[in-house]
Amino acid sequence: MRRPIYKFILPFLLLCSNAMYAQYQGHVFLDLDKNKKMDDHEKGMSEIVVSDGYEVLPTAADGSFSLKRNEKAKFIFVRIPAGYKASGTHYIKIDPKLDRYDFGLLQDEKQAADKLRFIQITDTETPLYGEWIDNIRKFSQQQQAALIMHTGDICYEPGMQFHARQVNSELMGVPTYYTVGNHDLVKGEYGEKLFEDLFGPVYYSFEAGPAHFVVTPMPSGDYAPSYNQDQVIAWLKKDLALKAKDKPLIFINHDLIVGKDFVMKGKTDSIDLKAYNLKGYLYGHWHNNYSFGSREGVAVISTNAPNKGGIDNSVAQFMVIDVDKNGIRNITPKYPYLADHMALIYPQNKQMQIENGQNLEISASVYHTEKRVLSVYATRINQEGAVLEKTKLNNASDWNWRGTITGAAHMDQKQAIMLEVNYGDGTQALKKFGWDRESAPAALLQLTWSKNMGASVWKSSPLVQGQRVYVASMDDAIGGKSKIQALTKQSGETVWTFQTQNSVKQKLAYSKGLILATDMGGTVYAINEKDGKLVWKRELSGGRLPGYVSAGVVNDGIYYTGAGNYLSAIKADDGTIIWQNQDWNGGEGMPGELLVTNGYLITGANWNSLFVHDCKTGKLLWKKNDAGLRFRTGGAVADATSFYVAGLNNLFQLDQKTGAVINRTESQDDFKIMASPLLTEELLIMPTATNGIKAFDRNSLSEKWNFQTGEALIYTSAYSTPDLHKKVGTVESGIRYAAGKLFFGGLDGYLYVLNLDGSLAQKINLGTPILAEVTIQGNEVYVADFAGNIYCFAMAKK
């Protein structure tokens, strides 16, 4: 007896239907009409990698793909191939109602096969719209940046919602990608749920230009994620197996989650990233600017946020990164909020000019966040407006341009100099400056000489010894510009140059013919003052994070340097380590200066404590972290029995032996700056992050006067930002006292001289932020600014 045929066909049809339903199917196609839908006339693209976060496979010849259903999977996403961008998003959330997952691609005209420029931002942590967003968008348009990579800490629900609305691919004009930071794991069904809702999968890859990018999430954070490292590693192995072997790999995470071997580890699995041609590792998290190159040729790049000062007072910036087939080719920090910044440094008047035979030297400060400066010209104009001479200036550093004017002896007393700046987009900016060859009234300082180091100077005040001046420069871009230079005291000519492995951001020290310095990698150098040769070197930290930013100090032939468990006392003459700290660790960089006095060593760690050690033994005597001292970035000053120190909004007078509070005042001011207070007979004078400098009664700590500086050109104090629409008058330079006057530099680019009552005696526009303290020796005042300009001024005799 035959059974009805439908009894056989129906189960078969159901089986086929279930098999089809158990697949994620779709196409990757070239979206010719940009409507994000695959139309009949549009063709699929073969060999495009697609994944659900677990399986990874290439599309077929017709652009189709079919992935097995995985109940754990949340997204289907496509690896955008080089030369293309998504017409919609690179991901589609898995939905039972969807029967197709189609991804449209567009050709990206900003990409070239052999090179790529992209922008890294990180730790923006804000729900506020700021000019930095416009700067980054316009920079990408002006200077052909093909994509933006945000390396995490978009920060909590408000910040994440804001960025999804305002900092996205459509509004920024280029593909904009996001990474999960620890503060992006928020309350919800699971830690990354909100991130997924707004930005898609937490790990994925894409290709652009000659490079392969892999984006991975922070392993943990404020709330527990649903993923784990073994899961990410399992996917990563499959993704990288389908990468061309010779393509450079750029690995992205919110933190540096690998060691020196660049092996990413989970509980049971691991992957050696070097085996896949790793050439770059991008991260954020630490709110500092610290990039370095490894022995394996990997560029490890960290940047601070673009919208605020860093935790260690790193400047707000975004990073421009150029890649070629060999890896990271160039890194350029860009400082937001600046447009058509132009200042004529000299000649200004008789006190601010340098004669060179019959000629006068010209120095100008020029900067634009968004545009590339092609050329700068200086035109000399007489009182009637006639052009007398035009000269092209040479680029000396990021901000500084220099040249000469001929025939200075025949010039009229009053003239003008017009600066002409030509940009890469074909636009131009002009600014005229008056120039009077007469003496400025009541001027105290007379410029003697000026030289440029070709690299930025952070807190490295000029160290004057004998007939030489020593200064250290920094390099946050692995450009080989981190160095220590010896200059002649008489004219500033270079005597010798010593290259350091990493940036030396703080003060140099001196002991018996040796120049002593510690770089951000925790390496100590002792250099012969005469010939610049290395005498000895000690690697204290092993390159651990965070980078070292405190200023060491010499006392009785002992060099005190380091932080945490590598805080050390070292014999200056031969590098012998006398003791290392065993009592505390952790926190972030305290970018102030260590202090040795009365047998005490006072130091600290930001986000940790103020620490006081015995100088001889290294024993921790006491620590203090209450009332703002946990968040201390500056140094301390002492008298016979007390320490004076600032923390957040508080000033303290502390007993040296016990740390007991003798006196304390709470202020409306923000003291998150790198400088130490200055003590005079009657005053304690303290720089601030927002209101210039303030003087307090030394005994009562009550405010006596306030001197306001201008708005900062760059933003350094932790979390200081112009986005709050409040003045940010930051002074990072400590105050120096000489000849009855107070000397300091501001982030507004001015060198200031004040009277003891806080009234202005003289100010000079150097056009560039000044972070380092001035150095005063006898009748001479030495200044180093952020552009790497070193100045020598002579004080007029009164």
Long-range contacts (C-beta under 8 A, 24 or more apart in sequence): 21-69, 22-68, 22-69, 23-66, 23-67, 23-68, 23-69, 24-52, 24-65, 24-66, 24-67, 24-68, 24-69, 24-73, 24-76, 24-94, 24-101, 25-64, 25-65, 25-66, 25-67, 25-99, 25-100, 25-101, 26-50, 26-64, 26-65, 26-76, 26-100, 26-101, 26-102, 26-103, 27-59, 27-62, 27-63, 27-64, 27-65, 27-100, 27-102, 27-103, 28-59, 28-63, 28-65, 28-78, 28-102, 28-103, 28-105, 29-63, 29-102, 29-103, 29-104, 29-105, 30-104, 30-105, 30-106, 30-107, 31-87, 31-104, 31-105, 31-106, 34-87, 34-104, 34-106, 35-87, 35-104, 36-87, 36-88, 36-104, 37-102, 37-104, 38-102, 38-104, 42-104, 45-81, 45-105, 48-78, 48-79, 48-81, 48-103, 48-105, 49-78, 49-79, 49-205, 49-239, 49-242, 50-76, 50-77, 50-78, 50-79, 50-103, 51-76, 51-77, 51-78, 51-79, 51-204, 51-235, 51-238, 51-239, 52-76, 52-77, 52-94, 53-77, 53-201, 53-203, 53-235, 54-234, 54-235, 55-238, 56-235, 56-238, 56-239, 56-241, 56-242, 58-242, 74-196, 74-201, 75-196, 75-200, 75-201, 76-101, 77-200, 77-201, 77-204, 78-103, 78-105, 79-204, 79-205, 79-206, 79-207, 79-239, 80-105, 80-175, 80-206, 80-207, 80-208, 81-105, 81-207, 82-111, 82-113, 82-207, 82-208, 82-209, 82-210, 82-211, 83-107, 83-108, 83-111, 83-113, 84-108, 84-111, 85-147, 85-169, 85-174, 85-175, 86-169, 86-175, 89-200, 90-200, 90-204, 90-206, 91-200, 91-201, 91-204, 93-196, 93-200, 108-146, 108-175, 108-208, 110-144, 110-145, 110-146, 110-174, 111-146, 111-208, 111-209, 112-209, 113-209, 113-210, 114-209, 114-210, 114-324, 114-325, 115-209, 115-210, 115-322, 115-323, 115-324, 115-329, 116-146, 116-208, 116-209, 116-210, 116-211, 116-322, 116-323, 116-324, 117-143, 117-144, 117-145, 117-146, 117-320, 117-321, 117-322, 117-323, 118-145, 118-146, 118-147, 118-148, 118-149, 118-208, 118-320, 118-321, 118-323, 119-145, 119-147, 119-148, 119-149, 119-318, 119-319, 119-320, 119-321, 120-148, 120-149, 120-151, 120-282, 120-301, 120-303, 120-318, 120-319, 120-321, 121-148, 121-149, 121-150, 121-151, 121-303, 121-305, 121-306, 121-318, 121-319, 122-150, 122-151, 122-152, 122-153, 122-181, 122-254, 122-283, 122-284, 122-285, 122-303, 122-304, 122-305, 123-151, 123-152, 123-153, 123-155, 123-181, 123-284, 123-285, 123-287, 123-304, 123-305, 124-150, 124-153, 124-154, 124-155, 124-159, 124-163, 124-167, 124-305, 124-306, 124-307, 125-153, 125-154, 125-155, 125-156, 125-159, 125-183, 125-305, 125-308, 126-155, 126-159, 126-162, 126-307, 126-308, 126-721, 126-723, 127-158, 127-159, 127-161, 127-162, 128-162, 128-723, 128-724, 129-162, 129-166, 129-723, 130-307, 130-336, 130-721, 130-722, 130-723, 131-336, 131-337, 131-722, 131-723, 132-306, 132-307, 132-316, 132-318, 132-336, 132-337, 132-723, 133-166, 133-167, 133-172, 135-306, 135-318, 135-334, 135-336, 135-337, 135-369, 135-370, 136-172, 136-306, 136-318, 136-336, 137-171, 137-172, 137-173, 138-370, 139-318, 139-320, 139-334, 139-369, 139-370, 140-172, 140-173, 140-174, 141-173, 142-370, 142-371, 142-372, 142-424, 142-425, 143-320, 143-370, 143-371, 143-372, 143-424, 145-174, 145-320, 146-174, 146-175, 146-208, 146-209, 147-174, 147-175, 147-176, 147-177, 147-208, 148-172, 148-174, 148-175, 148-176, 148-177, 149-177, 149-179, 149-213, 149-215, 149-252, 149-282, 150-176, 150-177, 150-178, 150-179, 151-179, 151-181, 151-252, 151-253, 151-254, 151-282, 151-283, 151-284, 152-178, 152-179, 152-180, 152-181, 152-182, 152-184, 152-218, 152-253, 152-254, 152-284, 152-285, 153-181, 153-182, 153-183, 153-184, 153-254, 153-284, 153-285, 154-178, 154-181, 154-183, 154-184, 155-181, 155-183, 155-184, 156-183, 156-186, 157-186, 157-194, 160-184, 160-186, 160-194, 160-195, 160-198, 160-199, 161-198, 163-198, 164-198, 164-199, 175-206, 175-208, 177-206, 177-213, 177-215, 179-215, 179-216, 179-217, 179-218, 179-252, 179-253, 179-254, 180-217, 180-218, 180-221, 180-225, 180-254, 181-218, 181-221, 181-254, 181-284, 181-285, 182-218, 182-220, 182-221, 182-222, 182-254, 182-255, 182-285, 183-221, 183-222, 184-218, 184-221, 184-254, 185-218, 185-220, 185-221, 185-222, 185-223, 185-224, 185-225, 186-222, 186-223, 187-223, 188-223, 190-223, 190-224, 190-225, 190-226, 191-221, 191-222, 191-223, 191-224, 191-225, 191-226, 192-217, 192-225, 192-226, 192-227, 202-227, 203-227, 203-232, 203-235, 203-236, 205-239, 207-247, 209-323, 210-247, 210-248, 210-323, 210-324, 210-325, 211-247, 211-248, 211-249, 211-250, 211-279, 211-280, 211-323, 212-240, 212-243, 212-244, 212-247, 212-248, 212-249, 212-250, 213-250, 213-252, 214-239, 214-240, 214-249, 214-250, 214-251, 214-252, 215-252, 215-253, 216-251, 216-252, 216-253, 216-257, 216-264, 217-253, 217-254, 218-253, 218-254, 218-255, 218-257, 218-285, 219-257, 228-266, 228-267, 229-264, 229-265, 229-266, 229-267, 229-269, 230-266, 230-267, 230-268, 230-269, 231-266, 232-266, 233-264, 233-266, 233-269, 233-270, 233-271, 234-269, 236-264, 236-271, 237-271, 240-271, 240-276, 243-276, 245-276, 245-277, 246-277, 246-325, 247-277, 248-277, 248-278, 248-279, 248-280, 248-323, 248-325, 248-326, 248-327, 248-328, 249-273, 249-276, 249-277, 249-278, 249-279, 249-280, 250-279, 250-280, 250-281, 250-282, 250-323, 250-328, 251-278, 251-280, 251-281, 251-282, 252-281, 252-282, 252-283, 253-281, 253-282, 253-283, 254-283, 254-284, 254-285, 255-283, 255-284, 255-285, 255-286, 256-281, 256-283, 256-285, 256-300, 256-302, 256-545, 260-294, 260-295, 260-543, 262-294, 262-296, 262-298, 274-298, 279-323, 279-326, 279-327, 279-328, 280-321, 280-323, 280-327, 280-328, 282-321, 286-310, 286-311, 286-312, 286-545, 286-546, 286-547, 286-588, 287-311, 287-312, 287-314, 287-588, 287-718, 288-312, 288-314, 288-546, 288-547, 288-549, 288-588, 288-589, 289-314, 289-315, 289-317, 289-333, 289-476, 290-314, 290-476, 290-502, 290-503, 290-520, 290-545, 290-546, 290-547, 291-331, 291-476, 291-477, 291-478, 292-478, 292-501, 292-502, 292-520, 292-521, 292-543, 293-478, 297-327, 298-327, 299-327, 299-328, 299-331, 299-478, 301-328, 301-331, 301-478, 303-333, 303-476, 306-336, 307-336, 307-721, 307-723, 308-715, 308-718, 308-719, 308-720, 308-721, 308-723, 309-672, 309-689, 309-715, 309-716, 309-717, 309-718, 309-719, 309-720, 309-721, 309-730, 310-716, 310-718, 311-588, 311-589, 311-606, 311-607, 311-718, 312-546, 312-547, 312-549, 312-588, 312-589, 312-590, 312-591, 312-606, 312-633, 313-549, 313-591, 313-633, 313-672, 313-673, 313-674, 313-716, 313-717, 313-718, 313-732, 314-716, 315-714, 315-715, 315-716, 316-714, 316-715, 316-716, 316-721, 317-476, 328-478, 330-477, 330-479, 331-476, 331-477, 331-478, 331-479, 332-477, 333-476, 333-477, 334-369, 335-367, 335-369, 335-713, 335-714, 336-369, 337-369, 337-715, 337-722, 338-367, 338-368, 338-369, 338-713, 339-368, 339-369, 339-370, 340-368, 340-421, 340-429, 340-431, 341-365, 341-366, 341-367, 341-368, 341-713, 341-767, 342-366, 342-419, 342-421, 342-429, 342-431, 342-767, 343-749, 343-765, 343-766, 343-767, 343-768, 344-378, 344-417, 344-419, 344-433, 344-435, 344-767, 345-450, 345-765, 345-766, 345-767, 345-789, 346-447, 346-450, 347-405, 347-417, 347-435, 347-437, 348-433, 348-435, 348-440, 348-764, 348-765, 349-435, 349-436, 349-437, 349-438, 349-439, 349-440, 349-443, 350-436, 350-437, 350-438, 350-439, 350-440, 351-439, 351-440, 351-443, 351-445, 351-446, 351-447, 352-440, 352-447, 352-764, 353-437, 353-447, 354-447, 354-448, 354-449, 354-450, 355-408, 356-404, 358-406, 358-407, 358-408, 358-409, 359-404, 359-405, 359-406, 359-407, 359-408, 360-404, 360-405, 360-408, 361-402, 361-403, 361-404, 361-405, 361-450, 362-391, 362-393, 362-402, 362-403, 362-404, 362-405, 362-417, 363-400, 363-401, 363-402, 363-450, 363-789, 364-393, 364-400, 364-401, 364-402, 364-419, 364-767, 365-399, 365-400, 365-401, 365-749, 365-766, 365-767, 365-768, 365-787, 366-399, 366-400, 366-401, 366-419, 366-421, 367-398, 367-399, 367-713, 368-421, 368-423, 368-429, 371-423, 371-424, 371-425, 371-427, 372-423, 372-424, 372-425, 373-421, 373-422, 373-423, 373-424, 374-422, 374-423, 374-424, 375-421, 375-422, 376-401, 376-419, 376-420, 376-421, 376-422, 377-419, 377-420, 377-422, 378-403, 378-405, 378-417, 378-418, 378-419, 378-420, 379-417, 379-418, 379-420, 380-405, 380-411, 380-415, 380-416, 380-417, 381-415, 381-416, 381-417, 381-418, 381-432, 382-412, 382-415, 382-416, 383-412, 383-414, 383-415, 388-415, 396-452, 396-454, 396-787, 396-788, 396-789, 397-452, 397-453, 397-454, 397-455, 397-456, 397-787, 397-788, 397-789, 398-456, 398-787, 399-767, 399-768, 399-786, 399-787, 400-452, 400-768, 400-787, 400-788, 400-789, 402-452, 411-437, 412-437, 413-437, 413-438, 414-438, 440-762, 442-761, 442-762, 443-762, 443-796, 444-739, 444-741, 444-753, 444-761, 444-762, 444-795, 444-796, 444-798, 445-751, 445-753, 445-762, 445-764, 445-781, 445-793, 445-794, 445-795, 445-796, 446-793, 446-794, 446-795, 446-796, 447-791, 447-792, 447-793, 448-780, 448-792, 448-793, 448-794, 449-491, 449-492, 449-791, 449-792, 450-492, 450-789, 450-790, 450-791, 450-792, 451-487, 451-492, 451-493, 451-494, 451-789, 451-790, 452-787, 452-788, 452-789, 452-790, 453-483, 453-485, 453-788, 453-789, 453-790, 454-481, 454-788, 455-479, 455-481, 455-482, 455-483, 455-788, 456-481, 456-786, 456-787, 456-788, 457-771, 457-772, 457-784, 457-785, 457-786, 457-787, 457-788, 457-790, 458-503, 458-505, 458-506, 458-771, 458-772, 458-786, 459-505, 459-506, 459-507, 459-551, 459-591, 459-674, 459-732, 459-771, 459-772, 459-773, 460-504, 460-505, 460-506, 460-507, 460-508, 460-772, 460-784, 461-507, 461-772, 461-773, 461-774, 461-775, 461-782, 461-784, 462-772, 462-775, 462-782, 462-783, 462-784, 462-790, 463-507, 463-508, 463-509, 463-510, 463-515, 463-775, 464-489, 464-775, 464-777, 464-780, 464-782, 465-510, 465-529, 466-529, 468-495, 468-529, 469-782, 469-790, 469-792, 470-508, 470-510, 470-515, 470-529, 471-508, 471-784, 471-790, 472-500, 472-504, 472-505, 472-506, 472-508, 472-517, 473-503, 473-504, 473-788, 474-503, 474-504, 474-505, 475-503, 476-503, 482-519, 484-508, 484-515, 484-517, 484-525, 484-527, 484-532, 486-515, 486-529, 486-532, 487-790, 489-780, 489-792, 492-790, 492-792, 495-532, 496-531, 496-532, 497-532, 498-525, 498-527, 498-532, 498-534, 500-525, 502-547, 505-549, 505-591, 506-549, 506-550, 506-551, 506-552, 506-591, 506-593, 507-551, 507-552, 507-593, 507-772, 507-773, 509-552, 509-553, 509-554, 509-559, 510-554, 511-554, 511-557, 511-559, 511-572, 511-573, 512-557, 512-572, 512-573, 514-572, 514-573, 516-552, 516-554, 516-559, 516-561, 516-572, 517-552, 518-548, 518-552, 518-561, 518-562, 519-548, 520-547, 520-548, 520-549, 521-547, 521-548, 522-548, 522-562, 522-566, 524-552, 524-559, 524-561, 524-570, 524-575, 526-572, 526-575, 535-575, 536-574, 536-575, 537-575, 538-568, 538-570, 538-575, 538-577, 540-566, 540-568, 541-566, 546-588, 546-589, 547-589, 548-589, 549-589, 549-590, 549-591, 550-589, 550-590, 550-591, 550-592, 550-593, 550-594, 550-603, 551-592, 551-593, 551-594, 551-635, 552-594, 553-593, 553-594, 553-595, 553-596, 555-596, 555-615, 558-615, 560-594, 560-596, 560-601, 560-615, 561-594, 563-587, 563-589, 563-590, 563-603, 563-605, 564-605, 567-603, 567-613, 567-618, 569-601, 569-615, 569-618, 578-618, 579-617, 579-618, 580-618, 581-613, 581-618, 581-620, 582-618, 583-611, 583-613, 583-619, 583-620, 584-608, 584-609, 584-611, 584-620, 584-623, 590-632, 590-633, 591-633, 591-674, 592-632, 592-633, 592-634, 592-635, 592-636, 592-674, 592-675, 592-676, 593-635, 593-676, 594-635, 595-635, 595-636, 595-637, 595-638, 595-643, 595-676, 597-638, 597-656, 598-638, 598-640, 598-656, 600-638, 600-656, 602-636, 602-638, 602-643, 602-645, 604-629, 604-632, 606-631, 606-632, 606-633, 606-718, 607-631, 610-636, 610-645, 610-647, 610-659, 612-643, 612-656, 612-659, 621-657, 622-658, 622-659, 623-659, 624-654, 624-659, 627-652, 627-664, 631-672, 631-718, 633-672, 633-673, 633-674, 633-717, 633-718, 634-671, 634-672, 634-673, 634-674, 634-675, 634-676, 634-677, 635-674, 635-675, 635-676, 635-734, 636-676, 636-677, 637-676, 637-677, 637-678, 637-679, 637-684, 639-679, 644-677, 644-679, 644-684, 645-677, 646-671, 646-677, 646-686, 647-671, 648-672, 651-677, 651-684, 651-686, 651-696, 651-701, 653-701, 663-699, 663-700, 663-701, 664-701, 665-696, 665-700, 665-701, 665-702, 667-694, 667-703, 669-694, 670-717, 670-720, 672-717, 672-718, 672-719, 672-720, 673-717, 673-730, 673-731, 673-732, 674-716, 674-732, 674-771, 675-731, 675-732, 675-733, 675-734, 675-735, 675-773, 676-734, 678-734, 678-735, 678-736, 678-737, 678-742, 680-737, 680-756, 683-756, 685-735, 685-742, 687-730, 687-731, 687-732, 687-733, 687-734, 687-735, 687-744, 688-729, 688-730, 688-731, 689-717, 689-720, 689-728, 689-730, 690-717, 690-720, 690-726, 690-727, 690-728, 690-729, 690-730, 691-727, 691-729, 692-729, 692-731, 692-746, 693-731, 693-735, 693-744, 693-754, 695-758, 704-758, 705-757, 705-758, 706-758, 707-752, 707-754, 707-758, 707-760, 709-746, 709-747, 709-748, 709-750, 709-752, 710-746, 710-748, 710-749, 710-750, 711-748, 712-746, 712-747, 712-748, 712-769, 713-747, 713-748, 713-749, 713-768, 713-769, 714-747, 714-769, 714-786, 715-747, 716-747, 716-771, 732-770, 732-771, 733-770, 733-771, 733-772, 733-773, 733-774, 734-773, 736-773, 736-774, 736-775, 736-776, 738-776, 738-781, 738-795, 739-795, 739-798, 743-774, 743-776, 743-781, 744-770, 744-773, 744-774, 745-769, 745-770, 745-771, 745-772, 745-774, 745-783, 745-785, 746-770, 747-771, 749-785, 751-783, 751-791, 766-791
